[in-house]
């Protein structure tokens, strides 16, 4: 029996991330940080997704990459009587730069104002004429705007887990924000730590870098400019009398050294249409094991748009932007108690929160329209897809106009 145990331990220690099916890799890059001999590099595969590649000449079969991989190990969610809140940050300057109720910014401000506090989160970074989403480390509230607002793509985290571990070793208080798989990866890398707080997001899935990069190139060619930054969520834009926070707002320069910003409404943006139809995500997103209430983070944040019944029952304000906050464990509850006096929050039952978040119940699935549009993109690129989307939009507007006329005739 002891010999069997010894052989089993030897087998498990020699496992590497090559044992993981490629469609299950979430691209978190924790294996890259853990490898003791730098045998792993993160490269873009044929579909445009970042994935680890092992240099077999350097690999020593230590199995560390497999041990730290969140996809090859069990979920870190724990049984806990979760509490859910609908909330917003009353600080309008801070809330105004956020996608919804500004709760991440409020929590981050609390951590940053603590002695030696640091915050990690996703930021859009323009380097070497390439616009990418990367995790950044900030130490002051003046840089907080870099991490605010949603980024509808995967953030590169190469090297970030080592930075977090170094900060924790030096006694600094750390807030880490990311997708559930990134939080799970960090927890496996650093273990439990009294100085670490984690926040994850209700995530639909992440498109490939190629899908985003091709769209940037398409918009640049069409508008004769260079895009230096984008924002995926913007408040204060109205369409047919309703606020449409989803829009592709990009900053640009042109050949005349002019700078400016331009907005593409979500319903006219080919990239956004694919994203909202759940098309072009990483394959692992369609099998996400974190698409449930069993989260590895301390607090899960999301958007919350109250329905009419909830507005009446709880007194929610129709034009206010709200966040949902779900407390996942005792540590999250402790953090919530420290910041809740600075929020406007209403506790609601979990069974009322869940209908607002399909991805707390099941992974995303591609819509039929999304499948069709993705096929058009693969054949003809964004140029052909954009024409299809504008045609579909015009058709829907004609139908909307006819329906409005019919409704008026009834009265």
Beta strands, then each sheet from edge to edge (+ up, - down):
strand 1: 40-44
strand 2: 50-54
strand 3: 83-89
strand 4: 117-127
strand 5: 130-138
strand 6: 173-178
strand 7: 196-201
strand 8: 226-233
strand 9: 238-239
strand 10: 242-243
strand 11: 246-253
strand 12: 259-265
strand 13: 299-304
strand 14: 322-327
strand 15: 343-348
sheet 1: 1+ 2-
sheet 2: 5+ 4- 6- 7- 13- 14+ 3- 15+
sheet 3: 8+ 11- 12+
sheet 4: 9+ 10-
end
